Amino acid sequence: MNKGSKGSKESKRGHEPAKVALHPRNVKFDWSRLPLVWIPGEAFASHYVNVLHLLLPEGERWFVKVFSEILPLIEDDQLREDVIGFIGQEGVHAAAHQEVQDYFTANGLDVRPFAAEIEALFRKILGDRDLTGRAKEEWLIERAAIIAGLEHLTAVLGNWVLNSPALDEAGADETMLDLLRWHGAEEVEHRNVAYDVFQHVDGRYLRRVRSYLLGGTALLVLWWRGAQYLMDHDPTPLDPAQPGQAKRSKASLLKLIDAERRGLVPGAVRIGWATWKFFLPAYDPAKEGSTAQAVSYLAKSPAALRADALAEGQ
């Protein structure tokens, strides 16, 4: 098992690499034995994290589309190379989480109604608006600003899951942990890119804050609604012999506070602190997590190792 605690201590003692060449890893996971409640006895914590599988596929496909369109505005060669690597990684992330989403539906937890709302958000509300000229460019930059804020949050989540020994101690499913930590490591690995793009094409502080408030608020509302949806629709049979299991449990703020206290989820305290850091004028995404730690995990991730071996064999 890949222990988050041990790996973090070892890697953070190392030197931070000056630069990492971003590239997608064609990872594959076997979900055939995944329990819907993949942290044993922790339905709320499992589903609170499971919401990511509903939000991320469409969201990251949107990231790819927006950044593919913004490439012509990027005049810095190194940043352009980073964006191309970012696009490749985000595309694989979307596909990996889509597989989990499809697995849920195939195993009695039909997430398609909620996923359809997410699709409508990104394709209709945040999609193209048949604009031309300067208005089209401004809408593109506005969306890049939103992505910069959302990528700050994904880096925060990535840093959290790489340093979450409580999940191992709780007996969480190893394949799910590898997915989350592989994805989290790549989020830390490319945590500068979206912010650097925004700074390159615009960089206005007030726009950064405003876009974060819009995008971050929408994300948190959807996340909470998603947790409630999954708790309501989980088909896992109840055990009336167990205390508190005679009826379907609901999502609640008390459950979130308790799960965060025990290190099983990234809760309100972590997100609130992350928001404060993003609002600081001197915000630097490089300070969110450790590239050395991310690279260290990717060097031992079962899925990443399989992907590297496959790539070498081609």
Buried (B, 14 or more C-beta within 10 A) or exposed (E): EBBBBEBBEEBBEEEEEEEBEBEBBBBEBEBEEBEBBBBEEBBBBBBBBBBBBBBBBBBBBBBBBBBEBBEEBBEEEEBBEBBBBBBBBBBBBBBBBBBBBBBBEEBEBEBEEBBEBBBEBBBEEBBBEEEEEEEBBEBBBBBBBBBBBBBBBBBBBBBBBBBBBBBBBBEBBEBBBBBBBBBBBBBBBBBBBBBBBBBBBBBEEEBBBBBBEBBBEBBBEBBBBBBBBBBEBBEBEEEEEEEEBEEEBEBEEEBBBBBBEEBBBBBEEBBEEBBEBBEEEEBEBEEBBBBBBBBBBBEEBBBBBBBBEEEEEE
